[in-house]
Amino acid sequence: MHLKTFAFAAPYFSLSWKINAAEVESTINDWLGRNPGIEVVVVTHDPVASFWYPPQLFVSIYYR
């Protein structure tokens, strides 16, 4: 089994600290499009939030 991890973060100097969902979707779809022969086994996501830092999101895809 293999692992591919994606990391996304909101800009530090921004009016709203929100992660762009369209960027997450397009990045993962691009990677899946470049790897058509894989079998995705598990997808996990781990949000990291803090009062002092912008939010981050880690998406892990386990595949064969």
matplotlib code that plots the C-alpha trace (Angstrom):
import matplotlib.pyplot as plt

x = [0.0, 1.2, 0.4, 0.0, -0.5, -1.7, -1.3, -3.4, -3.3, -5.1, -3.1, -1.7, -2.7, -6.3, -9.6, -11.0, -9.0, -10.8, -9.2, -10.3, -12.4, -12.0, -8.2, -8.4, -10.7, -8.8, -5.4, -6.6, -8.5, -5.4, -3.3, -6.0, -6.1, -2.4, -2.6, -5.5, -4.5, -4.5, -7.1, -7.9, -8.3, -8.8, -9.0, -8.6, -8.5, -7.1, -7.9, -5.5, -6.9, -5.3, -6.2, -2.8, -2.3, -4.4, -6.1, -4.4, -5.9, -4.0, -5.6, -4.1, -4.9, -3.9, -3.8, -2.6]
y = [0.0, 3.5, 6.9, 10.3, 13.3, 16.7, 19.8, 23.0, 26.2, 29.4, 32.6, 34.1, 37.7, 37.3, 38.7, 35.2, 32.2, 29.7, 26.9, 27.1, 24.0, 24.4, 24.3, 21.1, 19.5, 20.5, 19.4, 16.0, 15.5, 16.5, 13.9, 11.2, 12.1, 11.6, 8.2, 6.4, 2.9, 3.2, 1.8, 4.2, 2.2, 4.9, 8.7, 10.6, 14.3, 16.1, 19.7, 21.7, 24.9, 27.4, 30.8, 32.2, 30.6, 30.1, 26.7, 23.9, 20.7, 17.5, 14.9, 11.4, 8.9, 5.3, 3.4, 0.4]
z = [0.0, -0.8, 0.7, -0.9, 1.4, 0.4, 2.7, 2.3, 4.3, 4.4, 3.7, 6.9, 5.9, 4.8, 5.8, 6.3, 7.3, 5.2, 3.1, -0.5, -1.2, -5.0, -4.7, -2.6, -5.1, -8.2, -6.7, -5.7, -9.0, -10.9, -9.1, -9.6, -13.3, -13.6, -11.9, -13.5, -12.6, -8.8, -6.4, -3.6, -0.4, 2.3, 2.3, 5.6, 6.4, 9.4, 10.0, 12.2, 13.7, 16.1, 17.4, 16.4, 13.0, 9.9, 9.5, 7.7, 6.2, 5.6, 3.2, 3.1, 0.3, 0.8, -2.5, -4.3]

ax = plt.figure().add_subplot(projection="3d")
ax.plot(x, y, z, "-o")
ax.set_aspect("equal")
plt.show()
